[in-house]
Amino acid sequence: MSSVVNSSKKILIVSTSTGWGGLEMNTLKLAKEIQKQGWEIHFVVKENSRFSLEISKEFKTVLNLETTKKYFDFKSASKISDYLESHSIAVVFNPYRPDLDLIAWTKRKSKQKFKVIHQQHMQIGIPKKGIIQRMRYTSVDIWISPLEWLKQEVLEKTTITADKIRVIPIGVNVENLLFDSYSREEAQAKLQCTTSDKLLGVIGRIDSKKSQLFLVQAIKSLRDQGEKISLLIVGEPTIDDPKGKEYYNSLIQYIDEYHLNDAVFISGFTNNVAQFYAAIDVFVMSSIGETYGMVTLEAMLSKVPVIGTNSGGTPEILGYGTRGALYEVDSLESFKEAYRSIMRRISTGKLDLEELQAFISQEFSLQKEVDGVMRLLNNN
């Protein structure tokens, strides 16, 4: 990392998120890259949260908030305001949308003038154009959307204006996947899913919104029709989540009831995603309304064809079907057609996986994200 830091190149990243998922991991990844560019990184986090524990391993300039309120948190706003003034920080970066209320009040209280850059990780959902919401959005100087469809949603459902929005994809660390390869046989042996069938794969939390049970049902239906196909599920239900555990149990019950133990393999959580992609023939993004599927990008970067739901950000990432195949949520017939379609396209050379890998490496790389964010920071 650069040892020379310009005194004016300071950024405060505000995120009181308590978990450790895609948003948090991508924020830490981006922060480390910005630091390499000579910027001094500061954080505001929720004390004793999983995110704060991970951040503290990499950064020491951290303001921990003991307690936070969802709205009108004047006490925390004053603390952040004092921190900004004492450290002469002129840029606040926010990846966690619930913090926009806190940041808006901080901006009102602070004598230190600062620019707010929000990086969108969530869908907007219902329209948010009330008086209080307008105040929060007014505090944002630049809004980063990772996809065009998210930009359009922001324009339709908030008071953010088009001149404030920049589309910058959240980037994949290309090197981590391009240079970490396994043979199919080695990867399947490690994951205990050795099969001569076409192996579909899904990775992530086992949860009803991720639709693993639907995939098991689809595998059964395809096998009943003579397809030599199996499924690898990598993931676990959330600890202490009764609904997640119940869903997991229903998944196991279905597998047992229809004697699918030789066709459906379940492996626990793994950090070795390269091994997972090497083991499978087709990746399935089965989540309902996935905002921005990093695993979808990773699969294509690993030269693994993708079938995804026709919902959320998945259609745009898959080029509306040109870079993969889409199916309608919960439709077995649509899924089976998508599977057969993508297998035909691969066998006839109409889906070039090398070309797809090159496209993702260029358009969705971490370096491209960093370059886009740095342009915004250097214009301050």
N, C-alpha and C positions, 0 to 999 in steps of 0.2 A: 504494500500500500504506500501511497505517496506520503512522504514525511513533511512536505511543505504545504501549509494550508494558508491561503489568503484570508485575512481577518474578515473580509466581507463575504466570504463564501461559507456561510453557515446555514444549516437547515434544521428545523425542528419537525420531527415526524410525530404526529399525534395519533395514537391508536389505543383506546382503552378496551379493545377486544380481549377477551379472557381465554380464548381457545388457542388451538394450534392446528390450523388447517391451511388450505390453499392461500387464503388472503394473507395470513400471518407469514407463511413461508416465503411467498412472493415479495412481501414487504421487506423482510430481512435480506433476501437475495438482492433486491434493488438497492437497498441502503448500502450494502457492502460494495456494490459496483459504483455508486455515486461517490463513496469515500475514496475509491481508487482514482477518481477524477480530481482529487484535491479538495473536496468539500469536507467541512467539519460537521459530523452528524450528531444531533441530539435527539433524544426520545422523550415523549410523555406517555406513560403506560399505567395500567392499573396494578397496584402493588400486589405481589404474590400470585399474579396470574401466570398461566403457562407461557403466555407471550412474553411477559416481563422476564421470566426466568431464562428463556431462550435468548432474548435481546441482551441480557446482562453478561452472557458468555462472550459476546462480540464487542459490546460498546459499554463505556463507563460513564459517559455523559448522559445520565438518565434521570428524569424527574418522575418519581413514583407518587401516584395519587392514592391515598389510603382509602378514600371513599369517593364514589362518583354518583351523580344523579342523572337521570335520562334527560330531564329538562330543567332549565333555569338553575344550573349549577354555578352560582356566582362565586362560591368559595374556591372551586377548582379553577374557574376562569381567572380569578385574581392571582392564584399561584402561577398559572401559566403566563399571565401578563408580566408578573415580576420576573419570571425566568427569562422571558424574551428580552426585557429591558436590561437585565443584569448581564446577559450574554450578547447583547447587540445582534439579535437574530432577526433577519428581515424576510425569511421565507418559512411558511408553515406548510407541510405536506401531510395530507390526510387520506388514508386508504379505507377508513372505516366510517361509513356514512352516519351512523348514530352519533358520532362526535361532532357533527356540523353545528348542532345547537350550542355545544360548549365552545366551539371555535368562534361562533358568531358573537357570543357574549364576551369572549376574550378580546375580540377585535374592538368591541365597543368600549371596553374598560382600559385597554392598553394605550400608553403614550408612545410606545414603540410602533411605528408603522411597519406593517408586514403584509406580504402577498400570500394568499391562500391558494394552494393547488390541491384539488381533490382528484384522486385516482379511483374511478368507479370499479367496484368488484361485485355489486349486487344489482339486480333488476329493480326498477322503481316500484313496480306493482300498481297499486291504485293511484289515481292522480293526487298530486301534492302541491296545491296552489293556494293554500290558506295564508292568512296574514303572517302567522308565526313561521310557516314554511318559507314564505317569500323572504322573510328576514334572514333565515339561514342561507338561502341560496344567493342572496345579495352579497353575503360575505365572501363568496367564492369568486376568485379572480380568473382562474383557469380550471376547467373541468375536463379530465381525461377519460374518454370512453374507449374500451378496448376493441369494440366492434361498431360497424355502421348502424346495425339494428338497435344497439343500446343508445347510440347517439340520437336516433329518431325517437326512441322511447322517452329520453330525457326532454327533448323538445316538445313532445306531445303532453307529457304528464307533470312537468315542473315549469318554473318560471326562468330557468336558465336559458339564456339567449345563444343563438348559433355562433356568434362571434367569440364566445368564451370556450367553446368545445373544441378539443383536439382529439382525433382518433389515433391512438397509439396502442397496438396490441401488447398484451402482457407476454413477455418473452420466455421461450424455453432455452435452457442451458444446452446448447447444441452439442458441445464437446462431451458432456456427460453420457450422451447416448451414442454418438457417432464412433467413439473410440473405446467402447466397453461392450464387446461382443461375445456371445456364447453360441454354440451349436444348438440346434433344436433338441437333439437327444440329450445333451448335457443339461440344458435348462429344464427340460421336462423331468429328468431324473432328480434334479435338485428340488423341484416343486412337487414331486411324487404324482405326476399326471401323465405318465408314459402311455401313449396311444398312437395307433396308426390312422385314426380318424382325423378328419378336419377338426382342429381344436379352436373353438371360439373362446375368447377371454374377456372378463370384466374385472375391474379393480376399483376398490374404494370401500367405504363404509357399507356394511350390510344393513339395508334400510328400505322401507317400502317405496320411498321416493327414488331409490336407485334401481328398483324393478328387477332384482335378481330372480325372484320367483317366476316372473313372466318369462325370463330367459330359459329357465328350467322347463317350463311348460312348452316353450317353443322348440327346445331340443327334443323333447318327447314326441311332439307332433311330427317333426322332421324325420326322426328315427322311425316312427310308425309308417312313414311314407317311403322308407328304404334308404334314407340318407345316412351315410357313415359320418356321424358328427358327434362331438362331445363338447363339454363346457368346463372351463377352469374359472372358478370364482376365487379371487384373492381379496381378503378383507375380513373384518370382524364387526359385530354390532357394537354400538357405543356402550362403554361401561356404565352401569347404573341407569340405563334407559330401558324401562320395562317394555315399551312398545317395540324397541329395536330387538330385544331378546325374544319377544313373542313372534315377531316377524321371522327371526332366524330359526326359531323352533318350527314354524310352519313350513319353512324352506326344507329343513331336514325331514320333516314328516312326509312331505310330498315326494322327496327323493326316495325315501324308504318304501312308501306306499306303491310307487310305480317301478320299483326295482331298478333305479337309475344310478346305483352306486358305482357301476363300472363306466358310466358315461358322464357323470358330474363330479368334478374334483373340487374340494374346498381347501384352500390354504390360508393361513393366517396372514396378518399384515406383514409387508416386507418393504424395506427401503430400496431393495435391488430391483428397480423397475426394468432395467435393461434385460435382466434374466426373465422377467415375466413376458416381455414382448418377444423375446427369442423363442419362448416355448409355444406361442400361439400362432395360428394361421390367420385369424381375423379378430380384430378388436371390436367390441360392442360398447358404444356409449348409450346405455339404456336409461339413463337418468331422465326424469320428467322435468323438462324446463331448465336444463343445465345452463347457467348464465354464460360460462366461459370454460370449456373443458380442456384444461391443460393436458390431461391424459390423452385426449383426442389428438392433440398436436404431437405429443410424444410418440404415439403409435405411428403416425404418418412419418415422423422423423426416423422411426425405426424400420421403415419400409413394411409396415403392417397395414393392410387394408382395413377400412373402418365402416361399420354400419352404425348409424345413429338415429335417434328419435328426431322426428320432424318438429322440433320444439326448441325454445330457448335460443341460445347462440350457436347450437350445433349445425343448423342448416347453413349459416354463413361460413363457418369454419370449413365445412365440407363442400363449399362452393355450390350450395343448393343441389348437391348430388353429383357434380362433376368430379369431385375429389373423393367420392365414397358413395355410399347408398343410404337412403333415408327411408324410415318406416313410420307409420302413424302409431302414436302411443297406444299400447294395450291391444293392438290388432295383430293377431297371430298370422292371418293371411298376408298382411302387409309386410310383416317381418320375414316370412318365408320367401316372399317374392324378392325382397331386398337382398336376402342371403344368396338366392339363386342368381340374381342379377349380377351381384359383385363377383361371384365365382366365374360367371360367363365372361365378364369383362377382363378378369385376370387371365383366364385361359386363352382368350383371343388377343391379348395384348392391348386392349382398349383402355386399361388402367395401368399406366406406367409408374411403378412404385419408385423407381430411381428418380424420375422426373418430379414426382410428388415430394420425395425427400428433399430435393434441391429447392423446391418452391418454399417448403416450410422453413428450411435453413435460412433462406433469404428474407422471407416476409414475417416470420414469427420468432425470430431469434432474440435472445436476451440482449445481444449487442444492439439490435435495432431499437428495442425498448429504451435502453440506456441512452442511445444517441438522441431519441426523441425527447426524453425527459431532460437531458442536459441542454438541449436547445432552449427549452422553456426556462431552465434555471439561469443560464448564461445571459438571457435577455432581461433579467431582473435589474 
